[in-house]
Amino acid sequence: MDLLFREEGSAVILCPTGRIDHTHADAFREGLEPHVSACTRNGKALVLDFSGVTFISSIGLRALMIAVKQVKAQGGRMMIAALTPLVAEVFQISRFDLLFEIHPTVEAALAAAGGAS
């Protein structure tokens, strides 16, 4: 699993690819951590571009839950964009679609964050 990032406007976009499962969850969590810590009230919004994520397991969902709780406690904003159909189904079944601000595209998330270019 890779976790690339870029800054665009008022947001940091993280692009994980592959599977976020037992094998890759620790690497995902560790890659996410510095961006989550920087996502504060006065910082940039954090957008997770899930267009390249093919699968997420419960341990991957746990890493996301911990991250969003920290971001909310810090007054920051974290969004998920471009869920693939299988991952979107996992989010719906687990009710994680109620926990996160989810957008159909990265561009929609950037517009919501005020960082559309």
GUKEDO-624712 format. One record per residue (C-alpha): residue number from 1; residue in three letters; x negated, y, z negated. Coordinates in Angstrom, 3 decimals, always signed. Layout:
GUKEDO-624712
(rec NUM ALA (X Y Z)),
...
//
This chain:
GUKEDO-624712
(rec 1 MET (+0.000 +0.000 +0.000)),
(rec 2 ASP (-1.232 +3.461 +0.919)),
(rec 3 LEU (-0.181 +6.737 -0.671)),
(rec 4 LEU (-1.005 +9.743 +1.482)),
(rec 5 PHE (-0.092 +13.305 +0.538)),
(rec 6 ARG (+0.108 +16.754 +2.047)),
(rec 7 GLU (+1.318 +20.155 +0.948)),
(rec 8 GLU (+3.956 +21.984 +2.915)),
(rec 9 GLY (+5.461 +25.246 +1.758)),
(rec 10 SER (+6.730 +24.921 -1.793)),
(rec 11 ALA (+6.397 +21.138 -1.898)),
(rec 12 VAL (+3.898 +18.312 -2.128)),
(rec 13 ILE (+4.899 +15.397 +0.099)),
(rec 14 LEU (+3.770 +11.915 -0.900)),
(rec 15 CYS (+4.024 +9.192 +1.719)),
(rec 16 PRO (+3.789 +5.670 +0.338)),
(rec 17 THR (+3.754 +2.877 +2.901)),
(rec 18 GLY (+4.338 -0.836 +2.635)),
(rec 19 ARG (+5.735 -2.699 -0.337)),
(rec 20 ILE (+6.048 -1.303 -3.848)),
(rec 21 ASP (+6.154 -4.600 -5.683)),
(rec 22 HIS (+4.321 -6.396 -8.479)),
(rec 23 THR (+1.109 -6.463 -6.446)),
(rec 24 HIS (+1.132 -2.747 -5.596)),
(rec 25 ALA (+3.095 -1.041 -8.385)),
(rec 26 ASP (+0.050 -0.156 -10.500)),
(rec 27 ALA (-1.687 +1.484 -7.541)),
(rec 28 PHE (+1.536 +3.347 -6.715)),
(rec 29 ARG (+1.925 +4.549 -10.307)),
(rec 30 GLU (-1.723 +5.631 -10.529)),
(rec 31 GLY (-1.520 +7.472 -7.202)),
(rec 32 LEU (+1.688 +9.175 -8.275)),
(rec 33 GLU (+0.413 +10.292 -11.695)),
(rec 34 PRO (-1.632 +13.415 -10.786)),
(rec 35 HIS (+1.201 +14.719 -8.594)),
(rec 36 VAL (+3.800 +14.042 -11.281)),
(rec 37 SER (+1.666 +15.851 -13.873)),
(rec 38 ALA (+1.407 +18.877 -11.558)),
(rec 39 CYS (+5.146 +18.941 -10.845)),
(rec 40 THR (+6.228 +21.542 -13.402)),
(rec 41 ARG (+8.690 +24.405 -13.589)),
(rec 42 ASN (+6.223 +26.769 -11.925)),
(rec 43 GLY (+4.638 +24.156 -9.669)),
(rec 44 LYS (+5.557 +22.743 -6.302)),
(rec 45 ALA (+8.430 +20.325 -5.834)),
(rec 46 LEU (+7.479 +16.699 -5.292)),
(rec 47 VAL (+8.976 +14.965 -2.242)),
(rec 48 LEU (+8.501 +11.230 -1.815)),
(rec 49 ASP (+8.768 +10.310 +1.871)),
(rec 50 PHE (+9.951 +6.689 +1.729)),
(rec 51 SER (+10.228 +6.238 +5.513)),
(rec 52 GLY (+7.251 +3.847 +5.397)),
(rec 53 VAL (+8.361 +1.833 +2.355)),
(rec 54 THR (+9.610 -1.585 +3.434)),
(rec 55 PHE (+10.503 -2.982 +0.001)),
(rec 56 ILE (+10.684 -1.887 -3.635)),
(rec 57 SER (+10.993 -4.237 -6.607)),
(rec 58 SER (+12.155 -3.577 -10.145)),
(rec 59 ILE (+8.598 -2.748 -11.243)),
(rec 60 GLY (+8.406 -0.140 -8.479)),
(rec 61 LEU (+11.735 +1.297 -9.597)),
(rec 62 ARG (+10.393 +1.434 -13.144)),
(rec 63 ALA (+7.390 +3.483 -11.983)),
(rec 64 LEU (+9.772 +5.915 -10.273)),
(rec 65 MET (+12.025 +6.146 -13.348)),
(rec 66 ILE (+9.069 +7.005 -15.582)),
(rec 67 ALA (+7.876 +9.595 -13.056)),
(rec 68 VAL (+11.230 +11.341 -12.680)),
(rec 69 LYS (+11.727 +11.472 -16.463)),
(rec 70 GLN (+8.339 +13.157 -16.849)),
(rec 71 VAL (+9.053 +15.606 -14.026)),
(rec 72 LYS (+12.427 +16.548 -15.525)),
(rec 73 ALA (+10.873 +16.986 -18.981)),
(rec 74 GLN (+8.312 +19.353 -17.436)),
(rec 75 GLY (+11.035 +21.345 -15.664)),
(rec 76 GLY (+9.872 +20.217 -12.227)),
(rec 77 ARG (+11.762 +18.851 -9.264)),
(rec 78 MET (+11.273 +15.456 -7.628)),
(rec 79 MET (+13.123 +14.293 -4.517)),
(rec 80 ILE (+13.147 +11.167 -2.407)),
(rec 81 ALA (+13.608 +11.355 +1.342)),
(rec 82 ALA (+14.083 +9.051 +4.314)),
(rec 83 LEU (+14.931 +5.791 +2.545)),
(rec 84 THR (+14.811 +2.792 +4.847)),
(rec 85 PRO (+18.068 +0.778 +4.925)),
(rec 86 LEU (+16.772 -2.048 +2.706)),
(rec 87 VAL (+15.294 +0.338 +0.142)),
(rec 88 ALA (+18.449 +2.484 +0.222)),
(rec 89 GLU (+20.458 -0.651 -0.595)),
(rec 90 VAL (+18.171 -1.421 -3.563)),
(rec 91 PHE (+18.653 +2.156 -4.803)),
(rec 92 GLN (+22.449 +1.826 -4.511)),
(rec 93 ILE (+22.642 -1.578 -6.192)),
(rec 94 SER (+20.407 -0.441 -9.061)),
(rec 95 ARG (+22.245 +2.922 -9.271)),
(rec 96 PHE (+18.941 +4.761 -8.794)),
(rec 97 ASP (+20.722 +6.840 -6.163)),
(rec 98 LEU (+22.364 +8.580 -9.139)),
(rec 99 LEU (+19.060 +9.218 -10.903)),
(rec 100 PHE (+17.287 +10.893 -7.983)),
(rec 101 GLU (+17.928 +13.746 -5.616)),
(rec 102 ILE (+17.913 +11.850 -2.305)),
(rec 103 HIS (+17.785 +13.422 +1.156)),
(rec 104 PRO (+18.194 +11.734 +4.547)),
(rec 105 THR (+14.997 +13.308 +5.942)),
(rec 106 VAL (+11.832 +14.975 +4.704)),
(rec 107 GLU (+12.926 +18.140 +6.501)),
(rec 108 ALA (+16.180 +18.188 +4.499)),
(rec 109 ALA (+14.237 +17.733 +1.260)),
(rec 110 LEU (+11.875 +20.574 +2.197)),
(rec 111 ALA (+14.818 +22.821 +3.002)),
(rec 112 ALA (+16.357 +22.004 -0.389)),
(rec 113 ALA (+13.017 +22.782 -2.047)),
(rec 114 GLY (+12.815 +26.092 -0.200)),
(rec 115 GLY (+9.749 +24.937 +1.723)),
(rec 116 ALA (+11.045 +24.283 +5.218)),
(rec 117 SER (+8.687 +25.579 +7.853)),
//
